[in-house]
Amino acid sequence: MQHTEGEFSTTSPIDYIDQSETDVRLSERLSVATDSILIEMASTTRDNGNGGVEFVYEEDGRVTAKDIETGVASFGDDRAEALRMLADALDAYHGKGEPVDDDELAAELGLSEDEIGSEGRPPWDE
């Protein structure tokens, strides 16, 4: 595939992935070619061994893990942390998270009633 300066393209996985990486299947990769330098903006992989998890490798090095079935996503500094955070997010999504007492949380965070306000509960918590 030939690129010109400033050209944007969506490439197939075979264009830029080493064939030894057979356990990683890129679904889409956005790339920019400038002179002879290829800059990857983000890439995604699906890990079928983890029950339908899609990974997005961000330009800043962070990794986002998204559960394909529910659409729930979370991120971390690496793949393992992203999966741990996704597990917590899925627990909350399915109602298995630990309940939080508002007064205890406010005290733990050092917030007073004046800082919180007295308008009542937010609409999503009613």
DSSP file (Angstrom, degrees, kcal/mol; ACC not computed):
  #  RESIDUE AA STRUCTURE BP1 BP2  ACC     N-H-->O    O-->H-N    N-H-->O    O-->H-N    TCO  KAPPA ALPHA  PHI   PSI    X-CA   Y-CA   Z-CA
    1    1 A M              0   0    0      0, 0.0     2,-0.4     0, 0.0     0, 0.0   0.000 360.0 360.0 360.0 132.6    0.0    0.0    0.0
    2    2 A Q        -     0   0    0      0, 0.0     2,-0.3     0, 0.0     0, 0.0  -0.838 360.0-165.6-102.7 134.7    1.4    3.4   -1.0
    3    3 A H        -     0   0    0     -2,-0.4     2,-0.3    32,-0.1    29,-0.0  -0.892   5.1-154.0-116.3 147.8    0.9    6.5    1.3
    4    4 A T    >   -     0   0    0     -2,-0.3     3,-2.1     1,-0.1    29,-0.3  -0.792  44.4 -71.6-112.8 164.4    1.4   10.1    0.5
    5    5 A E  T 3  S+     0   0    0     -2,-0.3    29,-0.2     1,-0.3     3,-0.1  -0.279 118.8   7.1 -58.4 131.2    2.1   12.9    3.0
    6    6 A G  T 3  S+     0   0    0     27,-1.7     2,-0.3     1,-0.3    -1,-0.3   0.495  91.2 146.9  78.0   4.5   -0.9   13.7    5.1
    7    7 A E  E <   -A   33   0A   0     -3,-2.1    26,-1.4    26,-0.7     2,-0.4  -0.563  35.6-152.3 -77.5 134.2   -3.0   10.8    3.8
    8    8 A F  E     +A   32   0A   0     -2,-0.3     2,-0.3    24,-0.2    24,-0.2  -0.861  22.4 168.2-103.1 139.5   -5.4    9.2    6.2
    9    9 A S  E     -A   31   0A   0     22,-1.4    22,-1.7    -2,-0.4     2,-0.6  -0.999  36.9-135.4-150.7 150.4   -6.4    5.6    5.7
   10   10 A T  E     -A   30   0A   0     -2,-0.3     2,-0.3    20,-0.2    20,-0.2  -0.940  38.3-159.6-100.7 121.9   -8.1    2.8    7.4
   11   11 A T  E     -A   29   0A   0     18,-1.7    18,-0.7    -2,-0.6    -2,-0.0  -0.667  17.5-112.3-107.5 156.5   -5.9   -0.2    6.9
   12   12 A S    >>  -     0   0    0     -2,-0.3     3,-1.6    16,-0.1     4,-0.5  -0.493  36.9-108.8 -77.8 156.9   -6.5   -3.9    7.1
   13   13 A P  H >> S+     0   0    0      0, 0.0     4,-1.0     0, 0.0     3,-0.5   0.792 115.1  62.0 -57.7 -29.3   -4.8   -5.8    9.9
   14   14 A I  H 34 S+     0   0    0      1,-0.2     5,-0.1     2,-0.2    -3,-0.0   0.721  89.2  71.2 -73.6 -19.5   -2.3   -7.5    7.5
   15   15 A D  H <4 S+     0   0    0     -3,-1.6    -1,-0.2     1,-0.2     3,-0.0   0.862 117.3   9.8 -66.1 -37.5   -0.8   -4.2    6.4
   16   16 A Y  H << S+     0   0    0     -3,-0.5     2,-0.4    -4,-0.5    -1,-0.2   0.364 101.9  97.8-129.4   5.2    1.1   -3.3    9.6
   17   17 A I  S  < S-     0   0    0     -4,-1.0     2,-0.2     9,-0.1     8,-0.0  -0.821  72.5-118.4-103.4 137.3    1.0   -6.3   11.9
   18   18 A D    >   -     0   0    0     -2,-0.4     3,-2.1     1,-0.1    -2,-0.1  -0.510  22.1-130.1 -67.5 133.9    3.9   -8.7   12.2
   19   19 A Q  T 3  S+     0   0    0      1,-0.3     3,-0.2    -2,-0.2    -1,-0.1   0.685 102.9  71.2 -64.3 -17.5    2.6  -12.2   11.3
   20   20 A S  T 3  S+     0   0    0      1,-0.2     2,-1.1     2,-0.1     3,-0.3   0.643  80.2  78.8 -72.3 -12.1    4.1  -13.7   14.5
   21   21 A E    X   +     0   0    0     -3,-2.1     3,-1.5     1,-0.2    -1,-0.2  -0.346  52.7 144.5 -90.2  55.0    1.3  -11.9   16.4
   22   22 A T  T 3   +     0   0    0     -2,-1.1    -1,-0.2     1,-0.3    -2,-0.1   0.720  64.1  62.1 -68.5 -20.8   -1.3  -14.5   15.5
   23   23 A D  T 3  S+     0   0    0     -3,-0.3     2,-0.5     1,-0.1    -1,-0.3   0.575  97.0  67.7 -81.6  -7.1   -3.0  -14.2   18.9
   24   24 A V    <   -     0   0    0     -3,-1.5     2,-0.6    23,-0.1    23,-0.1  -0.958  62.9-171.7-116.0 123.9   -3.8  -10.5   18.2
   25   25 A R  E     - B   0  46A   0     -2,-0.5    21,-1.0    21,-0.5     2,-0.4  -0.950  14.2-147.7-115.6 112.4   -6.3   -9.6   15.5
   26   26 A L  E     - B   0  45A   0     -2,-0.6    19,-0.2    19,-0.2     3,-0.1  -0.648   9.5-168.9 -79.2 128.8   -6.6   -5.9   14.7
   27   27 A S  E    S-     0   0A   0     17,-1.2     2,-0.3    -2,-0.4    -1,-0.2   0.822  71.2  -9.9 -87.3 -32.6  -10.1   -4.9   13.7
   28   28 A E  E     -     0   0A   0     16,-0.5    16,-1.2   -16,-0.1     2,-0.4  -0.956  57.5-165.9-162.5 145.4   -9.2   -1.5   12.5
   29   29 A R  E     -AB  11  43A   0    -18,-0.7   -18,-1.7    -2,-0.3     2,-0.5  -0.983  10.9-151.1-138.9 125.9   -6.2    0.8   12.6
   30   30 A L  E     +AB  10  42A   0     12,-1.3    11,-1.8    -2,-0.4    12,-0.6  -0.840  27.2 175.1 -94.8 127.2   -6.1    4.5   11.8
   31   31 A S  E     -AB   9  40A   0    -22,-1.7   -22,-1.4    -2,-0.5     2,-0.4  -0.950  24.6-153.8-135.3 154.6   -2.8    5.7   10.5
   32   32 A V  E     -AB   8  39A   0      7,-1.8     7,-2.3    -2,-0.3     2,-0.6  -0.996  11.8-152.4-125.3 128.1   -1.3    8.8    9.2
   33   33 A A  E     +AB   7  38A   0    -26,-1.4   -27,-1.7    -2,-0.4   -26,-0.7  -0.903  16.0 176.3-103.4 121.5    1.7    8.6    6.8
   34   34 A T  E >   - B   0  37A   0      3,-2.5     3,-2.9    -2,-0.6     2,-0.2  -0.987  66.6 -45.6-125.2 121.7    4.0   11.7    6.8
   35   35 A D  T 3  S-     0   0    0     -2,-0.5   -32,-0.1     1,-0.3    -2,-0.0  -0.426 122.4 -31.0  52.1-117.5    7.1   11.4    4.6
   36   36 A S  T 3  S+     0   0    0     -2,-0.2     2,-0.5    -3,-0.1    -1,-0.3   0.206 117.3 102.9-111.6  16.3    8.3    7.9    5.5
   37   37 A I  E <   -B   34   0A   0     -3,-2.9    -3,-2.5     2,-0.0     2,-0.6  -0.864  56.1-155.0-104.2 129.2    7.0    7.8    9.1
   38   38 A L  E     -B   33   0A   0     -2,-0.5     2,-0.5    -5,-0.2    -5,-0.2  -0.909   9.4-165.1-102.1 122.6    3.9    5.9   10.0
   39   39 A I  E     -B   32   0A   0     -7,-2.3    -7,-1.8    -2,-0.6     2,-0.5  -0.941   8.9-147.8-111.1 121.5    2.2    7.3   13.1
   40   40 A E  E     -B   31   0A   0     -2,-0.5    -9,-0.2    -9,-0.2     3,-0.1  -0.768  11.6-173.0 -89.0 128.8   -0.5    5.1   14.7
   41   41 A M  E     -     0   0A   0    -11,-1.8    18,-0.6    -2,-0.5     2,-0.3   0.896  66.9 -31.2 -86.1 -46.2   -3.3    7.0   16.4
   42   42 A A  E     -BC  30  58A   0    -12,-0.6   -12,-1.3    16,-0.2    -1,-0.4  -0.954  56.3-159.6-166.0 154.9   -5.1    4.0   18.1
   43   43 A S  E     -BC  29  57A   0     14,-1.2    14,-3.3    -2,-0.3     2,-0.4  -0.979   7.6-147.5-140.7 155.8   -5.6    0.4   17.4
   44   44 A T  E     - C   0  56A   0    -16,-1.2   -17,-1.2    -2,-0.3   -16,-0.5  -0.927  11.2-176.2-124.7 149.1   -8.1   -2.2   18.6
   45   45 A T  E     -BC  26  55A   0     10,-2.6    10,-3.7    -2,-0.4     2,-0.5  -0.971  17.2-140.7-135.9 154.6   -8.0   -5.9   19.2
   46   46 A R  E     -BC  25  54A   0    -21,-1.0     2,-0.7    -2,-0.3   -21,-0.5  -0.965   7.4-158.3-114.4 134.3  -10.5   -8.5   20.2
   47   47 A D  E > > - C   0  53A   0      6,-2.8     3,-1.9    -2,-0.5     6,-1.0  -0.851   8.5-176.7-113.0  94.2   -9.5  -11.2   22.6
   48   48 A N  G > 5S+     0   0    0     -2,-0.7     3,-1.1     1,-0.3    -1,-0.1   0.714  80.0  68.4 -64.9 -19.7  -12.0  -14.0   22.1
   49   49 A G  G 3 5S+     0   0    0      1,-0.3    -1,-0.3     2,-0.1    -2,-0.0   0.636  96.2  55.3 -72.8 -13.7  -10.3  -15.9   25.0
   50   50 A N  G < 5S-     0   0    0     -3,-1.9    -1,-0.3     3,-0.2    -2,-0.1  -0.036 124.3 -95.0-109.8  30.4  -11.7  -13.3   27.4
   51   51 A G  T < 5S-     0   0    0     -3,-1.1    18,-0.3     1,-0.2    -3,-0.2   0.875  88.4 -34.7  66.7  42.3  -15.4  -13.6   26.5
   52   52 A G  S   <S+     0   0    0     -5,-0.6    16,-3.2     1,-0.2     2,-0.5   0.938  85.6 158.5  82.6  48.7  -15.8  -10.8   24.0
   53   53 A V  E     -CD  47  67A   0     -6,-1.0    -6,-2.8    14,-0.2     2,-0.5  -0.902  24.7-157.0-105.9 132.3  -13.4   -8.1   25.2
   54   54 A E  E     -CD  46  66A   0     12,-3.0    12,-2.8    -2,-0.5     2,-0.4  -0.917   7.2-154.0-107.8 134.0  -12.2   -5.4   22.8
   55   55 A F  E     -CD  45  65A   0    -10,-3.7   -10,-2.6    -2,-0.5     2,-0.5  -0.901   5.2-163.8-109.4 135.3   -9.0   -3.6   23.5
   56   56 A V  E     -CD  44  64A   0      8,-2.6     8,-2.7    -2,-0.4     2,-0.8  -0.982   9.6-152.1-116.8 121.3   -8.2   -0.1   22.3
   57   57 A Y  E     -CD  43  63A   0    -14,-3.3   -14,-1.2    -2,-0.5     6,-0.2  -0.833  20.1-148.5 -96.2 107.2   -4.5    0.9   22.5
   58   58 A E  E >   -C   42   0A   0      4,-2.5     3,-1.7    -2,-0.8   -16,-0.2  -0.299  21.9-113.9 -78.1 158.7   -4.5    4.7   22.8
   59   59 A E  T 3  S+     0   0    0    -18,-0.6    -1,-0.1     1,-0.3   -17,-0.1   0.807 115.5  57.8 -59.5 -32.5   -1.8    7.0   21.5
   60   60 A D  T 3  S-     0   0    0      2,-0.1    -1,-0.3     1,-0.1     3,-0.1   0.407 122.8-102.1 -83.2   3.8   -0.8    8.0   25.1
   61   61 A G  S <  S+     0   0    0     -3,-1.7    -2,-0.1     1,-0.3    -1,-0.1   0.205  80.9 128.2  98.6 -15.6   -0.1    4.4   26.1
   62   62 A R        -     0   0    0     -5,-0.1    -4,-2.5    16,-0.0     2,-0.4  -0.324  49.1-140.3 -72.1 159.3   -3.4    3.7   28.0
   63   63 A V  E     -DE  57  76A   0     13,-2.7    13,-2.2    -6,-0.2     2,-0.5  -0.981   6.7-155.6-123.4 131.0   -5.5    0.7   27.1
   64   64 A T  E     -DE  56  75A   0     -8,-2.7    -8,-2.6    -2,-0.4     2,-0.5  -0.909   6.4-159.7-104.4 132.5   -9.3    0.7   27.0
   65   65 A A  E     -DE  55  74A   0      9,-3.1     9,-2.1    -2,-0.5     2,-0.4  -0.957   9.8-171.9-111.9 128.1  -11.1   -2.6   27.6
   66   66 A K  E     -DE  54  73A   0    -12,-2.8   -12,-3.0    -2,-0.5     2,-0.6  -0.980  22.7-134.0-125.3 127.8  -14.7   -2.8   26.3
   67   67 A D  E  >  -D   53   0A   0      5,-3.0     4,-2.5    -2,-0.4   -14,-0.2  -0.705  16.5-152.3 -76.9 119.0  -17.1   -5.7   26.9
   68   68 A I  T  4 S+     0   0    0    -16,-3.2    -1,-0.2    -2,-0.6   -15,-0.1   0.889  88.6  51.9 -62.6 -42.2  -18.7   -6.4   23.5
   69   69 A E  T  4 S+     0   0    0    -17,-0.4    -1,-0.2   -18,-0.3   -17,-0.1   0.910 124.7  22.3 -64.7 -45.7  -22.0   -7.7   24.9
   70   70 A T  T  4 S-     0   0    0      2,-0.1    -2,-0.2     0, 0.0    -1,-0.2   0.700  93.1-128.6 -97.9 -22.2  -22.9   -4.9   27.2
   71   71 A G     <  +     0   0    0     -4,-2.5     2,-0.2     1,-0.3    -3,-0.1   0.448  57.3 147.4  83.2  -0.1  -20.9   -2.0   25.8
   72   72 A V        -     0   0    0     -5,-0.2    -5,-3.0    -6,-0.1     2,-0.3  -0.496  24.5-177.3 -70.1 135.8  -19.4   -1.3   29.2
   73   73 A A  E     +E   66   0A   0     -7,-0.2     2,-0.3    -2,-0.2    -7,-0.2  -0.956  15.6 168.7-136.6 154.6  -15.8    0.0   29.0
   74   74 A S  E     -E   65   0A   0     -9,-2.1    -9,-3.1    -2,-0.3     2,-0.3  -0.945  17.9-141.1-152.7 169.1  -13.0    1.1   31.3
   75   75 A F  E     +E   64   0A   0     -2,-0.3     2,-0.3   -11,-0.3   -11,-0.2  -0.877  15.5 174.3-136.2 167.2   -9.3    1.9   31.0
   76   76 A G  E     -E   63   0A   0    -13,-2.2   -13,-2.7    -2,-0.3     6,-0.1  -0.937  49.0 -92.6-157.4 177.4   -6.0    1.4   32.6
   77   77 A D  S    S+     0   0    0     -2,-0.3     2,-0.3   -15,-0.2   -13,-0.1   0.733 108.9   9.0 -72.2 -22.1   -2.3    2.0   32.2
   78   78 A D  S  > S-     0   0    0    -15,-0.2     4,-2.4   -16,-0.1   -15,-0.2  -0.895  90.6 -89.7-147.4 177.0   -1.9   -1.4   30.7
   79   79 A R  H  > S+     0   0    0     -2,-0.3     4,-2.1     1,-0.2     5,-0.2   0.883 122.0  51.2 -60.5 -42.5   -4.0   -4.4   29.5
   80   80 A A  H  > S+     0   0    0      1,-0.2     4,-2.1     2,-0.2    -1,-0.2   0.919 112.0  46.2 -63.8 -44.3   -4.1   -6.1   33.0
   81   81 A E  H  > S+     0   0    0      1,-0.2     4,-2.6     2,-0.2     5,-0.2   0.899 110.1  54.2 -66.1 -38.9   -5.3   -2.9   34.7
   82   82 A A  H  X S+     0   0    0     -4,-2.4     4,-2.2     1,-0.2   -17,-0.2   0.896 109.3  48.7 -60.9 -40.0   -7.9   -2.2   32.0
   83   83 A L  H  X S+     0   0    0     -4,-2.1     4,-2.3     2,-0.2    -1,-0.2   0.896 110.8  50.0 -67.0 -40.5   -9.3   -5.7   32.6
   84   84 A R  H  X S+     0   0    0     -4,-2.1     4,-1.8     2,-0.2    -2,-0.2   0.929 113.1  46.3 -62.4 -44.1   -9.4   -5.2   36.4
   85   85 A M  H  X S+     0   0    0     -4,-2.6     4,-2.3     1,-0.2    -2,-0.2   0.877 111.0  52.7 -66.3 -37.2  -11.2   -1.9   36.0
   86   86 A L  H  X S+     0   0    0     -4,-2.2     4,-2.7    -5,-0.2    -1,-0.2   0.893 105.7  54.5 -64.2 -39.8  -13.6   -3.5   33.5
   87   87 A A  H  X S+     0   0    0     -4,-2.3     4,-2.1     2,-0.2    -2,-0.2   0.917 110.2  46.4 -60.3 -43.3  -14.4   -6.2   35.9
   88   88 A D  H  X S+     0   0    0     -4,-1.8     4,-2.2     2,-0.2    -2,-0.2   0.916 112.6  50.0 -63.8 -43.0  -15.3   -3.6   38.5
   89   89 A A  H  X S+     0   0    0     -4,-2.3     4,-2.4     1,-0.2    -2,-0.2   0.888 110.2  50.1 -64.1 -38.9  -17.4   -1.7   36.0
   90   90 A L  H  X S+     0   0    0     -4,-2.7     4,-2.3     2,-0.2     6,-0.2   0.878 107.6  54.0 -67.8 -37.3  -19.3   -4.8   35.0
   91   91 A D  H  <>S+     0   0    0     -4,-2.1     5,-3.4     2,-0.2     6,-0.7   0.936 111.9  44.9 -58.9 -46.0  -20.0   -5.7   38.6
   92   92 A A  H ><5S+     0   0    0     -4,-2.2     3,-1.4     4,-0.3    -2,-0.2   0.910 111.3  53.4 -64.4 -41.9  -21.5   -2.2   39.0
   93   93 A Y  H 3<5S+     0   0    0     -4,-2.4    -1,-0.2     1,-0.3    -2,-0.2   0.883 112.0  44.6 -59.6 -40.6  -23.4   -2.5   35.7
   94   94 A H  T 3<5S-     0   0    0     -4,-2.3    -1,-0.3    -5,-0.1    -2,-0.2   0.300 119.4-108.8 -89.7   9.0  -25.0   -5.8   36.8
   95   95 A G  T < 5S+     0   0    0     -3,-1.4    -3,-0.2    -4,-0.1    -2,-0.1   0.712  87.9 116.6  75.5  20.7  -25.8   -4.5   40.3
   96   96 A K      < +     0   0    0     -5,-3.4    -4,-0.3    -6,-0.2    -5,-0.1   0.354  43.0 111.8-102.4   4.9  -23.2   -6.5   42.1
   97   97 A G  S    S-     0   0    0     -6,-0.7    -8,-0.0    -5,-0.2    -9,-0.0  -0.240  79.3 -92.3 -72.4 166.7  -21.1   -3.6   43.4
   98   98 A E        -     0   0    0      1,-0.1    -1,-0.1     0, 0.0    -2,-0.1  -0.637  44.1-111.9 -80.2 135.2  -20.9   -2.7   47.0
   99   99 A P        -     0   0    0      0, 0.0     2,-0.5     0, 0.0    -1,-0.1  -0.352  28.1-140.9 -65.7 148.1  -23.5   -0.1   48.2
  100  100 A V        -     0   0    0     -2,-0.0     2,-0.6     4,-0.0     3,-0.1  -0.949   3.6-139.6-114.9 127.7  -22.1    3.3   49.1
  101  101 A D     >  -     0   0    0     -2,-0.5     4,-2.5     1,-0.2     5,-0.2  -0.770  12.2-147.4 -84.2 121.0  -23.5    5.2   52.1
  102  102 A D  H  > S+     0   0    0     -2,-0.6     4,-2.5     1,-0.2     5,-0.2   0.890  95.5  48.7 -58.3 -43.8  -23.7    8.9   51.0
  103  103 A D  H  > S+     0   0    0      2,-0.2     4,-2.2     1,-0.2    -1,-0.2   0.912 112.8  47.4 -65.3 -42.4  -22.9   10.3   54.5
  104  104 A E  H  > S+     0   0    0      2,-0.2     4,-2.6     1,-0.2    -1,-0.2   0.904 112.8  49.5 -64.8 -40.7  -19.9    8.0   55.0
  105  105 A L  H  X S+     0   0    0     -4,-2.5     4,-2.3     2,-0.2    -2,-0.2   0.923 110.2  50.2 -64.7 -43.9  -18.6    8.8   51.6
  106  106 A A  H  X>S+     0   0    0     -4,-2.5     5,-3.0     1,-0.2     4,-0.6   0.914 112.8  47.0 -60.2 -43.1  -18.9   12.6   52.2
  107  107 A A  H ><5S+     0   0    0     -4,-2.2     3,-0.8     3,-0.2    -2,-0.2   0.913 111.2  51.4 -64.9 -42.4  -17.1   12.2   55.6
  108  108 A E  H 3<5S+     0   0    0     -4,-2.6    -1,-0.2     1,-0.3    -2,-0.2   0.863 113.7  44.3 -62.5 -36.3  -14.4   10.1   54.0
  109  109 A L  H 3<5S-     0   0    0     -4,-2.3    -1,-0.3    -5,-0.2    -2,-0.2   0.506 114.4-118.2 -86.3  -4.9  -13.9   12.8   51.3
  110  110 A G  T <<5 +     0   0    0     -3,-0.8     2,-0.3    -4,-0.6    -3,-0.2   0.812  61.1 151.1  73.7  30.7  -14.0   15.6   53.8
  111  111 A L      < -     0   0    0     -5,-3.0    -1,-0.2    -6,-0.2     2,-0.2  -0.751  32.8-149.4 -97.6 142.0  -17.1   17.2   52.3
  112  112 A S     >  -     0   0    0     -2,-0.3     4,-1.7     1,-0.1     3,-0.4  -0.642  30.7-107.0-102.3 165.9  -19.6   19.2   54.3
  113  113 A E  H  > S+     0   0    0      1,-0.2     4,-2.5    -2,-0.2    -1,-0.1   0.843 120.2  58.6 -59.1 -34.1  -23.4   19.6   53.6
  114  114 A D  H  4 S+     0   0    0      1,-0.2    -1,-0.2     2,-0.2     4,-0.1   0.882 107.5  45.6 -63.8 -38.0  -22.7   23.1   52.5
  115  115 A E  H  4 S+     0   0    0     -3,-0.4    -1,-0.2     1,-0.2    -2,-0.2   0.828 114.6  48.2 -73.5 -31.7  -20.3   21.9   49.8
  116  116 A I  H  < S-     0   0    0     -4,-1.7    -2,-0.2     1,-0.1     3,-0.2   0.879 103.6-138.5 -77.7 -39.2  -22.7   19.1   48.7
  117  117 A G     <  -     0   0    0     -4,-2.5     3,-0.1    -5,-0.2    -1,-0.1  -0.225  10.2-109.5  97.9 167.9  -25.8   21.2   48.4
  118  118 A S  S    S+     0   0    0      1,-0.1    -1,-0.1    -4,-0.1     3,-0.1   0.076  77.3 113.0-125.6  23.3  -29.4   20.6   49.5
  119  119 A E  S    S-     0   0    0      1,-0.3     2,-0.2    -3,-0.2    -1,-0.1   0.547  79.5-120.9 -74.1  -4.6  -31.2   20.2   46.1
  120  120 A G        -     0   0    0     -3,-0.1    -1,-0.3     2,-0.0     0, 0.0  -0.520  54.2 -17.0  97.0-168.2  -31.8   16.5   46.9
  121  121 A R  S    S-     0   0    0     -2,-0.2     5,-0.1    -3,-0.1    -3,-0.0  -0.374  72.9-103.5 -73.8 149.8  -30.7   13.5   45.0
  122  122 A P    >   -     0   0    0      0, 0.0     3,-2.0     0, 0.0     4,-0.2  -0.369  36.8-106.9 -67.7 156.0  -29.6   13.7   41.4
  123  123 A P  G >  S+     0   0    0      0, 0.0     3,-1.1     0, 0.0    -2,-0.1   0.813 118.6  56.0 -56.6 -33.8  -32.2   12.5   38.8
  124  124 A W  G 3  S+     0   0    0      1,-0.2    -3,-0.0     2,-0.1     0, 0.0   0.603 105.9  52.9 -75.9  -9.2  -30.3    9.3   38.0
  125  125 A D  G <         0   0    0     -3,-2.0    -1,-0.2     1,-0.2    -4,-0.1   0.259 360.0 360.0-108.0   9.8  -30.4    8.3   41.7
  126  126 A E    <         0   0    0     -3,-1.1    -1,-0.2    -4,-0.2    -2,-0.1   0.465 360.0 360.0 -89.8 360.0  -34.1    8.7   42.3
